[in-house]
Amino acid sequence: MAGAYAPLIGYDWSALRHIGKSVPFSAVTTGGFLGYAIGNTVGAGPVTGGAVRYRIYSALGLSGYDIAAIVLFGSLAFGLGATIIGFGALVWHPYALVPLVPINPHGVGGKASR
């Protein structure tokens, strides 16, 4: 479990560094862990996780805009990372989606047909 949540806490840590805010690491681990744990369990992660983060980080002086930036940063970082991994997987194994979608595997990264 620690190995799974460490990268998620890293999203909050990176977002805080990106917006130039300093928060004790114990608060970052609490906000990141609880934000993702409750957000993924309840659903609508950015909203419910954002509410948890607001409760934790606003007590440390962060504004609503700062917390929205943390949530947006985490969402964009995850989306970009998942997209890169997904495209990389298709380049590695272009025939994986043939049974599911009508995409020509040769256009994805397979050998060109002659």
N, C-alpha and C positions, 0 to 999 in steps of 0.2 A: 504494500500500500504506500509506503514512504517513497518508493521508487516511482510510483505513478503520480503522486501529488507534488513531488519536488519540482518537476517542470511547470506545473500549473502555478505554484507559488512563484516560480521564476518569471512568469508573465507579469504578475503584480510588481515584482521587484524591478523588472526591466521598464515597466510603464512608469513607475515612480521615478526612476532615473531619467527617463525620457522627458518627463514634465518638470524635472528639476526640484522635486520635493524630497525631503529627508524625513523618514519615519523609522522608528526603531524596528529592527529585524523581527522581533517577537510579534509586533503588530502586523508586519507584512505576512509572516507565516500564518497568523490567525486570520487575517482578512482574506488572503489567498485561499487557504484551505477551506475555511467555512463558506466563502463566496462560491467556490466551485462545487463543494460538497452539497450545499443546500440548493444552489442553482441547478445542478444536474439532477438532483433527486426530485425537486418540486416541478421543474420544467421552466421554460422561458428563462434560461440561464442568465442572459444579460440583465434582465429586469430583476429577478429574484436575487441573483448574486450581487447585482448593483445595490440593492436595498441592504443586504448584509454588509457590503463594503461601506456603504454610507454610514451605517450605524457605528462601525469600527473606526473608520478613517476620519469621520467628521469630529469625533471626540478628540482627535489629535490635531485639529485645526485645518484640515483639508476642506475645500469648498465643494459644492455640488458639481461644479464644472471640472474640478480636479478628479473627482471620482468618476464622472462620466468619461473623462479622457482615459482613465485606467481601464474601464470596461471596454471602451472602443478600441484601445490599443490591444488588449487581450483578444478581442474578437477578430480583429484584422490580422494579428500575428498568427492565430490558430488557422484562420481561413487561408492565408497565404501559404503557411506550412503544409496544410492538408492538400492544397492544390498542387504544390510542387511535388510532394510525395506521390500523389495520384498520377500526375503526368509522368513522373519518373518510373512508376510501376508499369504504365502503359508502354513506355519506351522499352523497358526491360522485357515485357511479355505482351506484345501488341494483340495477341489472339485471345486474351482473357475475356474481352467483352463481346466477342463474336456471337455467342449464343443469346446475348441479352439485347444488344442494340445493332441497328444496321449501319455500322461504321466499317469502312474498308480498312483492315489492319495495315495495309501497305501505306496508307496515308498517315498513320500514327507513328510509325517508326520501324516497320518491318522492311524486309528487302523489297526493292522496287520490282514490280512485275514487268516482264518484257513481252 
